[in-house]
Amino acid sequence: QARRAMGQANCCPGTKASSPGRRRARGVRTMEQDQRSLAELVKQQKSKCQDIMQELNKYGEKDGHWIWWICPTEMPGDADPFATYVTKDTAHGLFAENSAEQEWREVLEKMCVLLETKGKQVLPRIDHGRIHYFLKFWKDLPDTPEWMDTVLKRLSGFDWPSR
């Protein structure tokens, strides 16, 4: 419990949890909003991936609140303080030159190792639906790097319920 509380407190210092009013239906978003979300997602990946890796190495499981930045989909996470998301048009930006691709890759690959060695309990059950929709979104996206295809295959080795 203490670890979980610490993870929550350290997740996003100085930010407030998002509120439903900050989100818009998928069909109402503009390209400008999509680009802003991508930029914020890259910013969060750059600033959080090192801490996430430390957490995974220290505890051997997910302890904090960050799944939305590592498994982005078209829907912002309910507790993502920045309400980040990707679209089919913006997702490739996560592989761009100024992205956090290498750090993001390391976290995803570490998650795979932990899942393969310890099982699905390394991720809280509440995150299993996020993984389901992450796989659904990214499997259909063409022209992803080979490392991402490998991560998707590894994650697909588990049964991820949609909820």
Helices and strands as residue ranges (DSSP letters): H 2-11, G 20-22, G 26-28, H 31-59, H 67-70, G 91-95, H 101-118, G 120-122, G 125-127, H 128-139, H 146-155
